[in-house]
Every structure is written in C-alpha cells, then in structure tokens.
Amino acid sequence: MSTADKVIYAAFESDEAFQQTLPKVIKDDLGITAIEFSEQAGIPPSTLYKLMSGNREPHMRTLRLIIKAIRTLEGSHKGEFIAVIASRPVLDSITETKRKIGGRLYTIREYSATSMEEAIIAAVHAEQDGARALVCAPIVSPTIEKIIRIPVSTIMPKNSLIVAIENVARKIR
C-alpha cells in the first residue's frame, strides 16, 4: 500500500484514523516536518495542525492537496520509485526508503507477497502505480518480465542462503 493510500484509507475509515495516520506519514514515511509538509502541500501550517490534532475535518480540496503533496514527495506522482516484491521478513530488513542512484533520488516501495501468484499481482500493481523498475525473487522474475514493461532485477540472497544453511545444520541431530 502506498503512503498516499494509507492516508486515503484512514480518511475514509474515521476522523480518528486520519488524525493518527497523517502525522505518522509526514514524520516516518516522508521524513519531513509538518511545516515542510504544509509548504509542499500549499496548506497553511495552522490548518495542518488543526487537522492533525482533530480540531478540524479535512475539506475535499484540502485532502486532495495532502494526497498530491504526499505523492510528489514520495516520488510516485512522477513514477520515481523502485518496487521491491518480497516476503514480509525480507521487506522488514530494508532500512532505506529512499536512495540516490545515478544522481536521482528514488523511493523504494515495498510490495509484500507470500506466493508466486501474489508476486505476479504485486508486479502488475507496482507498474500501474508508476514504478520505474522492479526487484523480485528469481523464481518469479522470468514470468514478471513477460507481463510488465519496466526493468526487472532479481534478488540474489547469497549471504542469507549461507546463514539459512548454517542455521539448519545446527538443528540436525
């Protein structure tokens, strides 16, 4: 789920969910202050603080400005993100959400999948969301390369394979 989607779902869920989600998205997902976000969104800081504190409900226009700013900041508005499709434990090990590569700043967006079918569906969603490229497991990458039009790279977990072999060897009696 994209950062913008988190805010949209929270807004439709309840005022409280929106009030809790927006500050987390601004601080944790986007890594900026509320003042910086208000400037990017074109919303007065006082309005943003009222929304986050629950003293005001967002008007549709304000919600649109918030979503547009989030998409711009996370790079998905222009499609400047790289999708990573993997299991939740692998995704949880990703520490960077943004990375400068070749002079361009890319957002790394996670798509969780627990089966080949989910990985293929996630790849289609990532492309529809505007991903510029995709990273996935070698077992599914040949299929994904045939159905999407963006570059695909394969995860080659050499170190984690060695660790897994060592762990299972310790369990042998």
Secondary structure by P-SEA (a helix, b strand, c coil): ccaaaaaaaaaaacaaaaaacaaaaacccccccaaaaaaaacccaaaaaaaaaccccccaaaaaaaaaaaaaaaccccccbbbbbccaaaaaaccccccccccbbbbbbbbbbccaaaaaaaaaaaaaacccbbbbccccaaaaaaccccbbbbbbaaaaaaaaaaaaaaacc
